[in-house]
Amino acid sequence: MLLELGPGTNPHPRTDIGIDRHHPIASPAQNATVTPWVIEPRSGAKNGALHPDGVNLVLADDTVDEVYASHFMEHVPKGQPLIDVMNEAWRVLRPGGTFTMIMPLVGYTSPHAGTPESDHIGWQPWADPTHVSHWWLPEALMYFCEGPFKPHANYGLQTWAPLGPYRPEAEASAALDALTRNPVPEMPSFWSVRSGWEGVARLVKP
């Protein structure tokens, strides 16, 4: 099962459940920053995604194979809303399940030199008036993963498996293309940057 956050008017080809408060006709009208995630009763949902007896259904723990969010996470405010979305994705995924996210960048760390790569700070993250956060960096992802980057306080973050290595743009694009056709649950964790401005990451629930 693939659960997509913010499918909008162009959902992922394999989406089984979409959580999107702005497009209730095509998907359940549920704000993904509210927890727990539920499937609301609504006619016309694709792939029979809604609970059949007409009541709200809380998505159960450990039941989803993949969570996918393309240009959605920049619409989630930093702080507790972001933590809630990351934790809910972790909760509903089965062990070994994956969270794939794509979002615009304001800069990132070179995977080769470890230095800031900020020569391509384009208009993409800033132009959309509904963007509220620009946090995508590999180091930011590491705060949610096993490894050295951790806050010095308990903020209730669920811990993902270690963030995998940088993958070149062509490999990352091929991986995303493969996901449009078939489930690839065994695909390992990775991060990448496409065209200098689009971050791609795939996290794995331990």
N, C-alpha and C positions, 0 to 999 in steps of 0.2 A: 504494500500500500504506500502510495506517495501522497503526502500532505503538503500542499503549497501555501505559503504565506503571501498574501497580496497578489493573487493571480490576475486581478484586473480584467481587462478585456482581451488579454492574450495569454491564457493559461499554458502551463507546461503541457506538452502532448500527452503525458502519462498521469496527469493529476487525477487522483481519486477523490480527494477532499480539498476544497479551497476555503481558506479563512480570509475574508475580505469584507470590511464594513462598508466600502464604497460601491460595491457591485453585488448587491444582494440577489439579483435575478439569476446570475450565473453561479453563485456560491453562497454559503451561509453568511449572513450579515453579522459577523462576530469580530470584534476588535481583538487582534492577537496579543495586545498588551494587557488584556484582562485575563486573569487566571481563575480557575482552570479553563482550558480550551473546551468549548462545547460545539456540537453540531446542532443547529437550530432547525426546527421543522419548517420546511419551505418547499413549495412545489417547484418543479422545473430544474432541480439540481441534477447535474450530470452524474452519470455512473451510479445512480442510486445511493448517493453519499449520505442522505438524510435518514434519520431514525424513522422506521416505518410507522410507528404508532403515534406520531405527532407530538412527541414531547422532547424537550431538550435532552441531549445525550452528552454527558461528559466523556471526552475521549479517555479511554482507559490507559493505565500505565503499560509500557512495554508492548504496544500493539502496532506501532507504525514502523515500516521499513526505512522510509526516507522522508526527510523534511527538506523542502526546497524553497529558497527565497531569492528571487532575482530582483534587484533594485527595490528592495523592501526595507532592509535594515536601516537605511539612512532616514526612514520615516519614523523610526522609533527613538524617542528621547533617550539620551544617556542617563545613567543612574538606575533607579529601581525598575523603570519600564524595560530597559534593555536586559537587565538581569532576569526579569520575569520571563521575557521571551526566550532567552537562552535556556533557562531552567525548564520551561514548559516543553521546549523541543527535546531536551534531555529526558524529561519524564515520559513523554508519549512514545519515544523511540525504544525499540527492543534493544537488548545488548548487541553490539555490532552494527546497529543502525547508524545512518549517516545524516548529517546536516550539511547541505551544500548551499552556499550563499555567494551572491555576486553583488557588488556595490561600487559606486564611484569613489575615487581616491582623491585626497589632497596631497599625498606624498607617501613614500614608503621607504623601507630600508633595503639597500642593495643586498641581494642574497649572496653576492660574491665578495664584496668588500666590507659589508657591515656598516656602510656609511649612508647618510640620508640621501634618498633620490627624490629631490624636490624640483627638478628642472622642468617637470611637466605638471604644473598646477593649473589645470584648465578650468573651463567654465562649468563642466558637468556637475560637480557636487553642489555648486552654489546657485545655479540658475533656477532650479525648480523651487518654487516658494513653499512647497510642502516638505522639503528636506529639513530635518531638525538636528541631525548629528552627522559628523564626519569622522568616525572613530576607527575606520578600517585600517589597521596596520597589523603586520604579523605579530608584533609584540603585544598588541591589544588582545588578539585572539589567544595568545599564550596565557593571559591571566585566567582564562577559563579552562585551560588544559593542564594535564600533568606536566611538571617541569619547573624551571626556576622562577618564572614570573608569577608572583602571587602577592595580593595585597596583604598588608600587615594588620589585618583585622578580618573578622568573620562576617562577610556580607551575604552569606548563604548561597554562594555560587556552587552549582553542581560542577563536578570535574569531568572534563572530556579526556579522551586518550591524548597522548602527546601530539602536538601539531607536527604533521609530516613535513617533508622537505619541500623546498621551492621546486616547482616544475616549470620548464620553459613554456612560453606562450602557446606554441603549437601543440605541445602535449596536453596542456590544460584545455585548450579548445577541442581537441580530439576527445578528451574525457567527457566534456560537457555534451558533445555531439552524441557520444555513445549512450549517455543517460537519456537522451530524447527518444531512443528507440527501445531500450531494454533496461530492466533493473540491473544495476551493477553493485550489489550490496558489498561485495568483497573489495571494491576499489578502496585503496588506502587513503589515509588523510594526506592532504597536501595544500599548498597555497601557491598562487601565481598572480601575475599582473599581465593584463592584456592591453595592448595599444598604449601603454604608458599611463592609463587612467582608470582601468577597471580591475578591481580586486576580485579574485576568485579564491574561495577556501572550501575545503571539505573536511568536516570534523567527524569523529567516530565516537560513539558512546561505548565505553568499556563494557 
